[in-house]
Amino acid sequence: MPNGLALAVSLIVVALTFSYVVTVFLSLVVSSSHTNRKELKNLVKKMNLKDGDVFADLGCGDGRVVFEVAKYFKNVKCIGYEISPIYIMIAKLSKMVCFPFSKRVQIIPEDFTKADLSEINVFYINWGHKTTEKNKNLKETLKKRKNVKVIEV
């Protein structure tokens, strides 16, 4: 019987392997489209967010857009929704490094189609060309809400 350390390492390897398989599966089902780091600063500057806005990146991946918005707009609450276990780990580690004690920046491991999005007034969407009908309907619903800005890439 393996000792406790070997068992812990084995469990971590199994969990990471499972997370990787889930991430690969999700990337096959839904097109992932990453925001280019070079274009990111220009994109964020053009967002024209105001103090008190609540910004959400629906499908935030590694959280790069959430963190850049949080750096550029100091009085905006920034939320990233993600369901991929690998991306969640990367985004949460990045948050711990960049915004370790900030409640203003959040990475939420939840399906945004099931989340309460009522407090959010600025949405960032970069889903690529291959998206589900459920996501398309959600996007149209968000665009119809009063005082809501939807930024699509």
Buried (B, 14 or more C-beta within 10 A) or exposed (E): EEEEEEEEEEEEEEEEEEBEEBBEEBEEEBEBBEBEEEEBEEBBEEBEBEEEBBBBBBBBBBBBBBBBBBBBBEEBBBBBBBBBBBBBBBBBEBBEEBBEEEEBBBBBBEEBBEBEBEEBBBBBBBBEEEBEEEBEEBBEEBEEBEEBBBBEE
